[in-house]
Amino acid sequence: MTYLFTKQGCGKCDWIKNKLDLATMDNVQVMQLGEDPEALAMLAYYECVTLAEKMLPILVEEENGNVITGAALIRKYLEDHRC
């Protein structure tokens, strides 16, 4: 599973959600910080809480623990890997 951590009101988060059809990406689960307590727990599990305070969105690949930040890099990764 690949997790995309976003937050309501985040321009970059909204940009990535509008540019990609995330609903068709079976392997990507959007985790909305601030609304879903599980999202914060998962963010902590992947040791990305401090990172999220500085930058969102964050993409985490569960399989190998890769962490990708920045809307443009996340978009490129998801398009290249067709999750």
Secondary structure as the mmCIF struct_conf table of DSSP 4:
data_model
#
loop_
_struct_conf.conf_type_id
_struct_conf.id
_struct_conf.beg_label_comp_id
_struct_conf.beg_label_asym_id
_struct_conf.beg_label_seq_id
_struct_conf.end_label_comp_id
_struct_conf.end_label_asym_id
_struct_conf.end_label_seq_id
STRN STRN1 THR A 2 LYS A 7
TURN_TY1_P TURN_TY1_P1 GLN A 8 GLY A 9
HELX_RH_AL_P HELX_RH_AL_P1 GLY A 11 LYS A 19
BEND BEND1 LEU A 20 LEU A 20
HELX_RH_3T_P HELX_RH_3T_P1 LEU A 22 THR A 24
TURN_TY1_P TURN_TY1_P2 ASP A 26 ASN A 27
STRN STRN2 VAL A 28 LEU A 33
TURN_TY1_P TURN_TY1_P3 GLY A 34 GLU A 35
HELX_RH_AL_P HELX_RH_AL_P2 PRO A 37 TYR A 45
TURN_TY1_P TURN_TY1_P4 TYR A 46 GLU A 47
HELX_RH_AL_P HELX_RH_AL_P3 VAL A 49 LYS A 54
STRN STRN3 ILE A 58 GLU A 61
TURN_TY1_P TURN_TY1_P5 GLU A 62 ASN A 64
STRN STRN4 VAL A 67 THR A 69
BEND BEND2 GLY A 70 GLY A 70
HELX_RH_AL_P HELX_RH_AL_P4 ALA A 71 HIS A 81
TURN_TY1_P TURN_TY1_P6 ARG A 82 ARG A 82
#
